[in-house]
Amino acid sequence: MIIGKIIGSVWATRKETTLTGAKFLIVQKETIENTKVLYNSDILVAVDQIGAGKGDRVLVTSGSSAVSINPDKNLPIDAAIVGIIDSLDL
């Protein structure tokens, strides 16, 4: 899993039909070194189905785990937000 912070949104009026209604958020990845959270320049776009918003720290899953967030649809996605982090205990 990836820890990151929501820094923005992506709007796409034309997209794959299985993604109709999907919310896309821009996530800046975080790393933890010596009990400090560091932001790096890596960003990704993740589908959000849990209601995260700008400034939230989130858990992101990627690859086949992201695709399985909705087993009824074969979603063409690489990353999905699966949790909003309340706190980190380092």
N, C-alpha and C positions, 0 to 999 in steps of 0.2 A: 504494500500500500504506500501511497504517497501522501505526505502532509503538505498543504499549501494554503495560500490566502487568495481569496477572490479579489481580482483587481479590475474586472470589467465584464462586459457582456459582448456577445456576438449576435447580430441580427441577420437572419438569412430568410428572405421571403420565398426564394425558390430553393427547394431541397428535396432529397429523396422522400418519397411519400410516407415511408414508415417513420420519418422524423417529424411529421406534421405535429405541431403543438409542443415540440421539445424545446427546452430552454438551454442555451449554450452559454457557458461562463468561461472567462479567462482566468486560469489559475497560475499563480507564481509559486513554483516549488520552494519548499523550505528544507534545510538540513539542520541537524543538531550536532554541535561539536562542543565538548566540554561543558555541558549543561546550558549552552546558549543556542538560541534559535537564530539561524542565519538565512537570509534570503539570497537566492542565486538568480542568475539571469535566465534560467530555464522556465519557460512558460508552456502551457498546454491549454487546449480547449476541451472542456468536459461537459457532458450532458448532465443536467441537474433535474432530478425528479423529486427532490425532498424539500425544496424551498430555500436554498441558500441564497445569500445576497452579497453585494459588494462589502468587503471588509471582513467577512466571515472566514475563519480558519476551518478547513475542511479535510476530510479523508477522501482520497481518490483511488479508485481501482482502475486497472488498465488491462488491455488484452482481452482474452476470452472471458475473464471475470466481468469485465464491463459489458460485454455483449449479453451476458446472462441476467442482467438486471430486470429484463422483461422477457421471460421465456416464451411468451405468446407471439412475440415478434422477433425476427432476426435483424436486429438493429445494426446498421453499418457504423459503429462507433469504436473509438480506440480508448476512451476514458469516460468514466462516470463518477459523479460525486455520490458517495454512499453514506456520508455522515458529516454532521456539523460538530466541530470540537468545542466543548464547553471549557475545558482547561487541560493543561499539560503539567505533569508532575515530573520534574527533571531532577 
